[in-house]
């Protein structure tokens, strides 16, 4: 196994792909457009225009160009941080529950 400074079990791969996120909560469904910044076997980082609380369940579709079907992921928010670039966006760290 490769070691890293963060002691991750799996290496992260930079993605920078558009995503469509469906937030599953008690108030119904909220749809958001964003960017998947990186992806590993256990998690992913998303840049979204809205903050989501830790524990929120998400359905994420990572879009691709051409005829490749989107990668579909059920995930849970484990971390959220506002970006310092005045965009108002948030970076969400998510744990992958299942992937299709």
N, C-alpha and C positions, 0 to 999 in steps of 0.2 A: 504494500500500500504506500502511496506517495504521502509524504508529510507536508503539511502547510502550517503557516503561522496560526491559523484559526483552528487547526485540528479537525477539519471537516472529514467526514467519512467518504464523501464523494466530491470530485472536482466540479467546480461550477464552470459553465460554458456561457460566454457572452452571447446574447441573442439579439437584443434591440429590434424586436418585432412588434407590430401592432397587435393589440389584444382587444377582445370584447369580454367584459366581465359582468356576470350576473351575480348580484349580492342576494343571498338567501337570508331573509330575516323575518321577524314577526309582523312586519308592516307590509309584506308582499315582496315583490322583486324590484330591485333597483338595477338599471343597466348603465354601465360606464364604459367609455373608450379609454384606452391607455396604452402603455408600452411594457412589454416584458423585457427587463434589463438583462437578466441571467436566469439560468436553469440548471438544476442538478437532479440526480435521481431522487432526492428527498424534498427539494424545495425550489422556490422561485422568488424573484424579486420583481415587483410591479411598480411602475410609476403611474399614479392615478390622480385625477383632479379633486378627489374627495378623500377625507380621512375615514378609515374604518376601524372599529374597535377590535382589539385582540379577541379572538374567538369567533368572529364572523366567518360564516361558511361562504365560499365563492365557487362559481362555475366559470372557468377561464377557457376561452378559445384563443389559442395562439395562431394568428393568421399567417398564411404564406402566399407567395406569388405563384401564378401559374395554376396548374391543375392539381396541386398537392392539397389534400384535405387538411383542415385545421387540426392542430393537436388539442384535445379536449381534456381538461384537468379539473378535478374536484379538489379544493384546497381550503385551508384554514389560516386566517391571519394570526401570526405569532408576534409581529412587531410592526410598528408604524412610526414614521418620522417625517416631519415637514421638511421640504427642501429649503435651503438657505438662499435660493436664487430669485426670490420674489415672484416666482411663477404661481405660487399657491398650491403646487402639487405636493403629493406625499409619496414616499417610498414605503412600500409594504413588503415585509418578509413573510412568506407563506410556506406552510408545510403541505406537501402533496399528500392527499388522502388516497386518490386513485387517478389513473391516467389511461386515456383511450386513444 
